[in-house]
Amino acid sequence: MQDMINQTQKYLYEFLDQSDYDREEIDYRYEHSLRVANIGMDLAEKEKADKKAMSST
C-alpha cells in the first residue's frame, strides 16, 4: 500500500509542477491534497471501510 501512496504523491506533485502556479501555490495545493487524503483514510478507518478499496476510487 505504501508503494501506491508514494506513486500517487509523486504523480500529484509532477502534475502540479506542470501548472502555471508558482512554487508556493504548488506546495500549498500538494499539502492540501495530502490532508484531504488523510482525512478520507481516517474516515474510512472509523467507518471500518476497506482502506485499499477507498484509495483506488
CHARMM-style PDB file with segment names, atoms N, HN, CA, C and O in Angstrom:
ATOM      1  N   MET     1       0.832  -1.199   0.000  1.00  0.00      PROA
ATOM      2  CA  MET     1       0.000   0.000   0.000  1.00  0.00      PROA
ATOM      3  C   MET     1       0.871   1.256   0.000  1.00  0.00      PROA
ATOM      4  O   MET     1       0.532   2.249  -0.643  1.00  0.00      PROA
ATOM      5  N   GLN     2       1.992   1.211   0.720  1.00  0.00      PROA
ATOM      6  HN  GLN     2       2.267   0.404   1.243  1.00  0.00      PROA
ATOM      7  CA  GLN     2       2.869   2.378   0.781  1.00  0.00      PROA
ATOM      8  C   GLN     2       3.402   2.739  -0.603  1.00  0.00      PROA
ATOM      9  O   GLN     2       3.568   3.916  -0.924  1.00  0.00      PROA
ATOM     10  N   ASP     3       3.669   1.718  -1.418  1.00  0.00      PROA
ATOM     11  HN  ASP     3       3.535   0.762  -1.157  1.00  0.00      PROA
ATOM     12  CA  ASP     3       4.155   1.975  -2.773  1.00  0.00      PROA
ATOM     13  C   ASP     3       3.101   2.740  -3.581  1.00  0.00      PROA
ATOM     14  O   ASP     3       3.442   3.654  -4.332  1.00  0.00      PROA
ATOM     15  N   MET     4       1.841   2.376  -3.430  1.00  0.00      PROA
ATOM     16  HN  MET     4       1.564   1.634  -2.820  1.00  0.00      PROA
ATOM     17  CA  MET     4       0.756   3.059  -4.134  1.00  0.00      PROA
ATOM     18  C   MET     4       0.668   4.519  -3.655  1.00  0.00      PROA
ATOM     19  O   MET     4       0.454   5.429  -4.456  1.00  0.00      PROA
ATOM     20  N   ILE     5       0.831   4.722  -2.378  1.00  0.00      PROA
ATOM     21  HN  ILE     5       1.005   3.983  -1.728  1.00  0.00      PROA
ATOM     22  CA  ILE     5       0.787   6.085  -1.826  1.00  0.00      PROA
ATOM     23  C   ILE     5       1.937   6.909  -2.386  1.00  0.00      PROA
ATOM     24  O   ILE     5       1.748   8.052  -2.802  1.00  0.00      PROA
ATOM     25  N   ASN     6       3.128   6.323  -2.395  1.00  0.00      PROA
ATOM     26  HN  ASN     6       3.281   5.394  -2.057  1.00  0.00      PROA
ATOM     27  CA  ASN     6       4.293   7.041  -2.916  1.00  0.00      PROA
ATOM     28  C   ASN     6       4.120   7.403  -4.388  1.00  0.00      PROA
ATOM     29  O   ASN     6       4.458   8.512  -4.801  1.00  0.00      PROA
ATOM     30  N   GLN     7       3.600   6.481  -5.169  1.00  0.00      PROA
ATOM     31  HN  GLN     7       3.326   5.580  -4.833  1.00  0.00      PROA
ATOM     32  CA  GLN     7       3.387   6.730  -6.598  1.00  0.00      PROA
ATOM     33  C   GLN     7       2.354   7.840  -6.809  1.00  0.00      PROA
ATOM     34  O   GLN     7       2.505   8.684  -7.693  1.00  0.00      PROA
ATOM     35  N   THR     8       1.314   7.826  -5.994  1.00  0.00      PROA
ATOM     36  HN  THR     8       1.191   7.140  -5.276  1.00  0.00      PROA
ATOM     37  CA  THR     8       0.268   8.849  -6.098  1.00  0.00      PROA
ATOM     38  C   THR     8       0.818  10.218  -5.727  1.00  0.00      PROA
ATOM     39  O   THR     8       0.534  11.207  -6.403  1.00  0.00      PROA
ATOM     40  N   GLN     9       1.602  10.278  -4.660  1.00  0.00      PROA
ATOM     41  HN  GLN     9       1.832   9.475  -4.112  1.00  0.00      PROA
ATOM     42  CA  GLN     9       2.196  11.548  -4.248  1.00  0.00      PROA
ATOM     43  C   GLN     9       3.124  12.091  -5.337  1.00  0.00      PROA
ATOM     44  O   GLN     9       3.115  13.286  -5.632  1.00  0.00      PROA
ATOM     45  N   LYS    10       3.913  11.214  -5.920  1.00  0.00      PROA
ATOM     46  HN  LYS    10       3.920  10.243  -5.680  1.00  0.00      PROA
ATOM     47  CA  LYS    10       4.827  11.629  -6.988  1.00  0.00      PROA
ATOM     48  C   LYS    10       4.041  12.161  -8.179  1.00  0.00      PROA
ATOM     49  O   LYS    10       4.369  13.214  -8.726  1.00  0.00      PROA
ATOM     50  N   TYR    11       3.001  11.431  -8.580  1.00  0.00      PROA
ATOM     51  HN  TYR    11       2.734  10.576  -8.136  1.00  0.00      PROA
ATOM     52  CA  TYR    11       2.163  11.868  -9.702  1.00  0.00      PROA
ATOM     53  C   TYR    11       1.551  13.238  -9.414  1.00  0.00      PROA
ATOM     54  O   TYR    11       1.595  14.128 -10.263  1.00  0.00      PROA
ATOM     55  N   LEU    12       0.986  13.408  -8.233  1.00  0.00      PROA
ATOM     56  HN  LEU    12       0.950  12.684  -7.544  1.00  0.00      PROA
ATOM     57  CA  LEU    12       0.338  14.663  -7.871  1.00  0.00      PROA
ATOM     58  C   LEU    12       1.316  15.821  -7.949  1.00  0.00      PROA
ATOM     59  O   LEU    12       1.000  16.864  -8.522  1.00  0.00      PROA
ATOM     60  N   TYR    13       2.506  15.649  -7.377  1.00  0.00      PROA
ATOM     61  HN  TYR    13       2.763  14.803  -6.912  1.00  0.00      PROA
ATOM     62  CA  TYR    13       3.471  16.747  -7.376  1.00  0.00      PROA
ATOM     63  C   TYR    13       3.921  17.069  -8.792  1.00  0.00      PROA
ATOM     64  O   TYR    13       4.059  18.241  -9.143  1.00  0.00      PROA
ATOM     65  N   GLU    14       4.153  16.048  -9.612  1.00  0.00      PROA
ATOM     66  HN  GLU    14       4.042  15.096  -9.328  1.00  0.00      PROA
ATOM     67  CA  GLU    14       4.555  16.279 -11.005  1.00  0.00      PROA
ATOM     68  C   GLU    14       3.438  16.969 -11.786  1.00  0.00      PROA
ATOM     69  O   GLU    14       3.701  17.853 -12.601  1.00  0.00      PROA
ATOM     70  N   PHE    15       2.202  16.568 -11.538  1.00  0.00      PROA
ATOM     71  HN  PHE    15       1.988  15.850 -10.876  1.00  0.00      PROA
ATOM     72  CA  PHE    15       1.052  17.196 -12.196  1.00  0.00      PROA
ATOM     73  C   PHE    15       0.981  18.677 -11.838  1.00  0.00      PROA
ATOM     74  O   PHE    15       0.833  19.526 -12.717  1.00  0.00      PROA
ATOM     75  N   LEU    16       1.085  18.983 -10.554  1.00  0.00      PROA
ATOM     76  HN  LEU    16       1.204  18.294  -9.840  1.00  0.00      PROA
ATOM     77  CA  LEU    16       1.026  20.374 -10.118  1.00  0.00      PROA
ATOM     78  C   LEU    16       2.217  21.174 -10.627  1.00  0.00      PROA
ATOM     79  O   LEU    16       2.090  22.357 -10.943  1.00  0.00      PROA
ATOM     80  N   ASP    17       3.365  20.529 -10.703  1.00  0.00      PROA
ATOM     81  HN  ASP    17       3.468  19.568 -10.446  1.00  0.00      PROA
ATOM     82  CA  ASP    17       4.585  21.205 -11.139  1.00  0.00      PROA
ATOM     83  C   ASP    17       4.478  21.662 -12.598  1.00  0.00      PROA
ATOM     84  O   ASP    17       5.179  22.588 -13.006  1.00  0.00      PROA
ATOM     85  N   GLN    18       3.618  21.030 -13.377  1.00  0.00      PROA
ATOM     86  HN  GLN    18       3.049  20.278 -13.046  1.00  0.00      PROA
ATOM     87  CA  GLN    18       3.439  21.406 -14.782  1.00  0.00      PROA
ATOM     88  C   GLN    18       2.431  22.538 -14.950  1.00  0.00      PROA
ATOM     89  O   GLN    18       2.220  23.020 -16.063  1.00  0.00      PROA
ATOM     90  N   SER    19       1.820  22.956 -13.877  1.00  0.00      PROA
ATOM     91  HN  SER    19       1.991  22.565 -12.973  1.00  0.00      PROA
ATOM     92  CA  SER    19       0.811  24.012 -13.935  1.00  0.00      PROA
ATOM     93  C   SER    19       1.481  25.384 -13.997  1.00  0.00      PROA
ATOM     94  O   SER    19       2.704  25.505 -13.931  1.00  0.00      PROA
ATOM     95  N   ASP    20       0.659  26.392 -14.123  1.00  0.00      PROA
ATOM     96  HN  ASP    20      -0.335  26.294 -14.176  1.00  0.00      PROA
ATOM     97  CA  ASP    20       1.151  27.772 -14.132  1.00  0.00      PROA
ATOM     98  C   ASP    20       1.271  28.362 -12.730  1.00  0.00      PROA
ATOM     99  O   ASP    20       1.612  29.535 -12.578  1.00  0.00      PROA
ATOM    100  N   TYR    21       0.997  27.564 -11.714  1.00  0.00      PROA
ATOM    101  HN  TYR    21       0.720  26.611 -11.837  1.00  0.00      PROA
ATOM    102  CA  TYR    21       1.084  28.048 -10.343  1.00  0.00      PROA
ATOM    103  C   TYR    21       2.530  28.309  -9.954  1.00  0.00      PROA
ATOM    104  O   TYR    21       3.449  27.664 -10.460  1.00  0.00      PROA
ATOM    105  N   ASP    22       2.721  29.268  -9.040  1.00  0.00      PROA
ATOM    106  HN  ASP    22       1.975  29.792  -8.629  1.00  0.00      PROA
ATOM    107  CA  ASP    22       4.071  29.479  -8.516  1.00  0.00      PROA
ATOM    108  C   ASP    22       4.371  28.406  -7.467  1.00  0.00      PROA
ATOM    109  O   ASP    22       3.474  27.672  -7.052  1.00  0.00      PROA
ATOM    110  N   ARG    23       5.610  28.319  -7.047  1.00  0.00      PROA
ATOM    111  HN  ARG    23       6.338  28.916  -7.384  1.00  0.00      PROA
ATOM    112  CA  ARG    23       6.058  27.257  -6.139  1.00  0.00      PROA
ATOM    113  C   ARG    23       5.245  27.241  -4.848  1.00  0.00      PROA
ATOM    114  O   ARG    23       4.887  26.172  -4.354  1.00  0.00      PROA
ATOM    115  N   GLU    24       4.955  28.407  -4.304  1.00  0.00      PROA
ATOM    116  HN  GLU    24       5.246  29.276  -4.705  1.00  0.00      PROA
ATOM    117  CA  GLU    24       4.185  28.474  -3.054  1.00  0.00      PROA
ATOM    118  C   GLU    24       2.790  27.871  -3.237  1.00  0.00      PROA
ATOM    119  O   GLU    24       2.316  27.131  -2.376  1.00  0.00      PROA
ATOM    120  N   GLU    25       2.134  28.186  -4.356  1.00  0.00      PROA
ATOM    121  HN  GLU    25       2.519  28.787  -5.056  1.00  0.00      PROA
ATOM    122  CA  GLU    25       0.797  27.662  -4.623  1.00  0.00      PROA
ATOM    123  C   GLU    25       0.844  26.154  -4.872  1.00  0.00      PROA
ATOM    124  O   GLU    25      -0.036  25.421  -4.420  1.00  0.00      PROA
ATOM    125  N   ILE    26       1.865  25.694  -5.585  1.00  0.00      PROA
ATOM    126  HN  ILE    26       2.580  26.289  -5.952  1.00  0.00      PROA
ATOM    127  CA  ILE    26       2.029  24.253  -5.826  1.00  0.00      PROA
ATOM    128  C   ILE    26       2.186  23.524  -4.498  1.00  0.00      PROA
ATOM    129  O   ILE    26       1.532  22.511  -4.255  1.00  0.00      PROA
ATOM    130  N   ASP    27       3.051  24.042  -3.648  1.00  0.00      PROA
ATOM    131  HN  ASP    27       3.583  24.866  -3.845  1.00  0.00      PROA
ATOM    132  CA  ASP    27       3.277  23.408  -2.345  1.00  0.00      PROA
ATOM    133  C   ASP    27       1.997  23.388  -1.519  1.00  0.00      PROA
ATOM    134  O   ASP    27       1.684  22.386  -0.876  1.00  0.00      PROA
ATOM    135  N   TYR    28       1.251  24.505  -1.534  1.00  0.00      PROA
ATOM    136  HN  TYR    28       1.506  25.320  -2.056  1.00  0.00      PROA
ATOM    137  CA  TYR    28       0.006  24.564  -0.778  1.00  0.00      PROA
ATOM    138  C   TYR    28      -0.989  23.525  -1.291  1.00  0.00      PROA
ATOM    139  O   TYR    28      -1.573  22.777  -0.507  1.00  0.00      PROA
ATOM    140  N   ARG    29      -1.178  23.483  -2.604  1.00  0.00      PROA
ATOM    141  HN  ARG    29      -0.704  24.091  -3.240  1.00  0.00      PROA
ATOM    142  CA  ARG    29      -2.147  22.548  -3.183  1.00  0.00      PROA
ATOM    143  C   ARG    29      -1.739  21.098  -2.949  1.00  0.00      PROA
ATOM    144  O   ARG    29      -2.588  20.239  -2.709  1.00  0.00      PROA
ATOM    145  N   TYR    30      -0.446  20.831  -3.019  1.00  0.00      PROA
ATOM    146  HN  TYR    30       0.244  21.529  -3.214  1.00  0.00      PROA
ATOM    147  CA  TYR    30       0.054  19.480  -2.750  1.00  0.00      PROA
ATOM    148  C   TYR    30      -0.253  19.087  -1.310  1.00  0.00      PROA
ATOM    149  O   TYR    30      -0.817  18.020  -1.066  1.00  0.00      PROA
ATOM    150  N   GLU    31       0.111  19.932  -0.363  1.00  0.00      PROA
ATOM    151  HN  GLU    31       0.569  20.799  -0.562  1.00  0.00      PROA
ATOM    152  CA  GLU    31      -0.127  19.640   1.052  1.00  0.00      PROA
ATOM    153  C   GLU    31      -1.626  19.543   1.350  1.00  0.00      PROA
ATOM    154  O   GLU    31      -2.049  18.700   2.141  1.00  0.00      PROA
ATOM    155  N   HSD    32      -2.422  20.399   0.720  1.00  0.00      PROA
ATOM    156  HN  HSD    32      -2.078  21.083   0.078  1.00  0.00      PROA
ATOM    157  CA  HSD    32      -3.878  20.343   0.903  1.00  0.00      PROA
ATOM    158  C   HSD    32      -4.413  18.993   0.437  1.00  0.00      PROA
ATOM    159  O   HSD    32      -5.229  18.375   1.122  1.00  0.00      PROA
ATOM    160  N   SER    33      -3.961  18.541  -0.713  1.00  0.00      PROA
ATOM    161  HN  SER    33      -3.298  19.043  -1.270  1.00  0.00      PROA
ATOM    162  CA  SER    33      -4.408  17.251  -1.244  1.00  0.00      PROA
ATOM    163  C   SER    33      -4.048  16.112  -0.297  1.00  0.00      PROA
ATOM    164  O   SER    33      -4.842  15.194  -0.092  1.00  0.00      PROA
ATOM    165  N   LEU    34      -2.851  16.175   0.278  1.00  0.00      PROA
ATOM    166  HN  LEU    34      -2.206  16.921   0.111  1.00  0.00      PROA
ATOM    167  CA  LEU    34      -2.445  15.141   1.233  1.00  0.00      PROA
ATOM    168  C   LEU    34      -3.311  15.172   2.487  1.00  0.00      PROA
ATOM    169  O   LEU    34      -3.672  14.126   3.026  1.00  0.00      PROA
ATOM    170  N   ARG    35      -3.643  16.379   2.949  1.00  0.00      PROA
ATOM    171  HN  ARG    35      -3.350  17.229   2.512  1.00  0.00      PROA
ATOM    172  CA  ARG    35      -4.509  16.483   4.132  1.00  0.00      PROA
ATOM    173  C   ARG    35      -5.883  15.889   3.847  1.00  0.00      PROA
ATOM    174  O   ARG    35      -6.433  15.167   4.678  1.00  0.00      PROA
ATOM    175  N   VAL    36      -6.434  16.186   2.687  1.00  0.00      PROA
ATOM    176  HN  VAL    36      -5.987  16.772   2.011  1.00  0.00      PROA
ATOM    177  CA  VAL    36      -7.750  15.650   2.309  1.00  0.00      PROA
ATOM    178  C   VAL    36      -7.696  14.120   2.239  1.00  0.00      PROA
ATOM    179  O   VAL    36      -8.599  13.438   2.723  1.00  0.00      PROA
ATOM    180  N   ALA    37      -6.633  13.591   1.633  1.00  0.00      PROA
ATOM    181  HN  ALA    37      -5.899  14.145   1.239  1.00  0.00      PROA
ATOM    182  CA  ALA    37      -6.491  12.137   1.527  1.00  0.00      PROA
ATOM    183  C   ALA    37      -6.396  11.504   2.914  1.00  0.00      PROA
ATOM    184  O   ALA    37      -6.996  10.458   3.163  1.00  0.00      PROA
ATOM    185  N   ASN    38      -5.651  12.129   3.807  1.00  0.00      PROA
ATOM    186  HN  ASN    38      -5.164  12.978   3.605  1.00  0.00      PROA
ATOM    187  CA  ASN    38      -5.514  11.590   5.168  1.00  0.00      PROA
ATOM    188  C   ASN    38      -6.837  11.624   5.922  1.00  0.00      PROA
ATOM    189  O   ASN    38      -7.154  10.696   6.666  1.00  0.00      PROA
ATOM    190  N   ILE    39      -7.594  12.672   5.735  1.00  0.00      PROA
ATOM    191  HN  ILE    39      -7.336  13.426   5.131  1.00  0.00      PROA
ATOM    192  CA  ILE    39      -8.915  12.741   6.372  1.00  0.00      PROA
ATOM    193  C   ILE    39      -9.804  11.619   5.829  1.00  0.00      PROA
ATOM    194  O   ILE    39     -10.530  10.976   6.587  1.00  0.00      PROA
ATOM    195  N   GLY    40      -9.745  11.389   4.524  1.00  0.00      PROA
ATOM    196  HN  GLY    40      -9.156  11.911   3.908  1.00  0.00      PROA
ATOM    197  CA  GLY    40     -10.520  10.305   3.925  1.00  0.00      PROA
ATOM    198  C   GLY    40     -10.135   8.950   4.490  1.00  0.00      PROA
ATOM    199  O   GLY    40     -10.998   8.113   4.754  1.00  0.00      PROA
ATOM    200  N   MET    41      -8.840   8.732   4.675  1.00  0.00      PROA
ATOM    201  HN  MET    41      -8.138   9.412   4.460  1.00  0.00      PROA
ATOM    202  CA  MET    41      -8.379   7.463   5.243  1.00  0.00      PROA
ATOM    203  C   MET    41      -8.829   7.327   6.701  1.00  0.00      PROA
ATOM    204  O   MET    41      -9.218   6.243   7.135  1.00  0.00      PROA
ATOM    205  N   ASP    42      -8.775   8.424   7.449  1.00  0.00      PROA
ATOM    206  HN  ASP    42      -8.459   9.305   7.096  1.00  0.00      PROA
ATOM    207  CA  ASP    42      -9.256   8.389   8.837  1.00  0.00      PROA
ATOM    208  C   ASP    42     -10.744   8.045   8.888  1.00  0.00      PROA
ATOM    209  O   ASP    42     -11.177   7.238   9.710  1.00  0.00      PROA
ATOM    210  N   LEU    43     -11.510   8.661   8.006  1.00  0.00      PROA
ATOM    211  HN  LEU    43     -11.158   9.316   7.338  1.00  0.00      PROA
ATOM    212  CA  LEU    43     -12.946   8.355   7.961  1.00  0.00      PROA
ATOM    213  C   LEU    43     -13.191   6.899   7.589  1.00  0.00      PROA
ATOM    214  O   LEU    43     -14.050   6.238   8.174  1.00  0.00      PROA
ATOM    215  N   ALA    44     -12.436   6.403   6.617  1.00  0.00      PROA
ATOM    216  HN  ALA    44     -11.738   6.939   6.142  1.00  0.00      PROA
ATOM    217  CA  ALA    44     -12.584   5.002   6.215  1.00  0.00      PROA
ATOM    218  C   ALA    44     -12.301   4.079   7.398  1.00  0.00      PROA
ATOM    219  O   ALA    44     -13.003   3.090   7.611  1.00  0.00      PROA
ATOM    220  N   GLU    45     -11.269   4.414   8.159  1.00  0.00      PROA
ATOM    221  HN  GLU    45     -10.698   5.218   7.986  1.00  0.00      PROA
ATOM    222  CA  GLU    45     -10.923   3.592   9.321  1.00  0.00      PROA
ATOM    223  C   GLU    45     -12.038   3.644  10.374  1.00  0.00      PROA
ATOM    224  O   GLU    45     -12.428   2.612  10.919  1.00  0.00      PROA
ATOM    225  N   LYS    46     -12.538   4.829  10.651  1.00  0.00      PROA
ATOM    226  HN  LYS    46     -12.221   5.667  10.209  1.00  0.00      PROA
ATOM    227  CA  LYS    46     -13.607   4.975  11.652  1.00  0.00      PROA
ATOM    228  C   LYS    46     -14.885   4.265  11.230  1.00  0.00      PROA
ATOM    229  O   LYS    46     -15.629   3.757  12.070  1.00  0.00      PROA
ATOM    230  N   GLU    47     -15.135   4.232   9.929  1.00  0.00      PROA
ATOM    231  HN  GLU    47     -14.531   4.644   9.247  1.00  0.00      PROA
ATOM    232  CA  GLU    47     -16.338   3.573   9.416  1.00  0.00      PROA
ATOM    233  C   GLU    47     -16.095   2.099   9.091  1.00  0.00      PROA
ATOM    234  O   GLU    47     -16.980   1.403   8.593  1.00  0.00      PROA
ATOM    235  N   LYS    48     -14.878   1.641   9.383  1.00  0.00      PROA
ATOM    236  HN  LYS    48     -14.159   2.207   9.788  1.00  0.00      PROA
ATOM    237  CA  LYS    48     -14.475   0.258   9.148  1.00  0.00      PROA
ATOM    238  C   LYS    48     -14.588  -0.128   7.666  1.00  0.00      PROA
ATOM    239  O   LYS    48     -14.934  -1.258   7.320  1.00  0.00      PROA
ATOM    240  N   ALA    49     -14.284   0.852   6.809  1.00  0.00      PROA
ATOM    241  HN  ALA    49     -14.004   1.770   7.090  1.00  0.00      PROA
ATOM    242  CA  ALA    49     -14.279   0.606   5.369  1.00  0.00      PROA
ATOM    243  C   ALA    49     -12.929   0.039   4.953  1.00  0.00      PROA
ATOM    244  O   ALA    49     -11.940   0.175   5.673  1.00  0.00      PROA
ATOM    245  N   ASP    50     -12.896  -0.579   3.819  1.00  0.00      PROA
ATOM    246  HN  ASP    50     -13.700  -0.689   3.234  1.00  0.00      PROA
ATOM    247  CA  ASP    50     -11.664  -1.144   3.273  1.00  0.00      PROA
ATOM    248  C   ASP    50     -10.808   0.013   2.741  1.00  0.00      PROA
ATOM    249  O   ASP    50     -11.161   0.642   1.744  1.00  0.00      PROA
ATOM    250  N   LYS    51      -9.688   0.286   3.409  1.00  0.00      PROA
ATOM    251  HN  LYS    51      -9.401  -0.226   4.219  1.00  0.00      PROA
ATOM    252  CA  LYS    51      -8.832   1.415   3.017  1.00  0.00      PROA
ATOM    253  C   LYS    51      -8.294   1.248   1.599  1.00  0.00      PROA
ATOM    254  O   LYS    51      -8.204   2.221   0.850  1.00  0.00      PROA
ATOM    255  N   LYS    52      -7.943   0.042   1.236  1.00  0.00      PROA
ATOM    256  HN  LYS    52      -8.016  -0.749   1.844  1.00  0.00      PROA
ATOM    257  CA  LYS    52      -7.405  -0.177  -0.096  1.00  0.00      PROA
ATOM    258  C   LYS    52      -8.473   0.110  -1.156  1.00  0.00      PROA
ATOM    259  O   LYS    52      -8.178   0.708  -2.191  1.00  0.00      PROA
ATOM    260  N   ALA    53      -9.684  -0.305  -0.904  1.00  0.00      PROA
ATOM    261  HN  ALA    53      -9.924  -0.791  -0.064  1.00  0.00      PROA
ATOM    262  CA  ALA    53     -10.780  -0.022  -1.835  1.00  0.00      PROA
ATOM    263  C   ALA    53     -11.034   1.475  -1.921  1.00  0.00      PROA
ATOM    264  O   ALA    53     -11.326   1.998  -2.997  1.00  0.00      PROA
ATOM    265  N   MET    54     -10.923   2.165  -0.793  1.00  0.00      PROA
ATOM    266  HN  MET    54     -10.685   1.740   0.081  1.00  0.00      PROA
ATOM    267  CA  MET    54     -11.137   3.607  -0.772  1.00  0.00      PROA
ATOM    268  C   MET    54     -10.075   4.346  -1.565  1.00  0.00      PROA
ATOM    269  O   MET    54     -10.370   5.360  -2.196  1.00  0.00      PROA
ATOM    270  N   SER    55      -8.848   3.853  -1.542  1.00  0.00      PROA
ATOM    271  HN  SER    55      -8.608   3.029  -1.029  1.00  0.00      PROA
ATOM    272  CA  SER    55      -7.752   4.544  -2.222  1.00  0.00      PROA
ATOM    273  C   SER    55      -7.761   4.302  -3.721  1.00  0.00      PROA
ATOM    274  O   SER    55      -7.081   5.018  -4.456  1.00  0.00      PROA
ATOM    275  N   SER    56      -8.509   3.317  -4.196  1.00  0.00      PROA
ATOM    276  HN  SER    56      -9.061   2.735  -3.599  1.00  0.00      PROA
ATOM    277  CA  SER    56      -8.488   3.038  -5.625  1.00  0.00      PROA
ATOM    278  C   SER    56      -9.641   3.696  -6.375  1.00  0.00      PROA
ATOM    279  O   SER    56      -9.786   3.502  -7.582  1.00  0.00      PROA
ATOM    280  N   THR    57     -10.453   4.466  -5.675  1.00  0.00      PROA
ATOM    281  HN  THR    57     -10.336   4.623  -4.694  1.00  0.00      PROA
ATOM    282  CA  THR    57     -11.583   5.121  -6.357  1.00  0.00      PROA
ATOM    283  C   THR    57     -11.226   6.476  -6.840  1.00  0.00      PROA
ATOM    284  OT1 THR    57     -12.061   7.160  -7.433  1.00  0.00      PROA
TER     285      THR     57
END
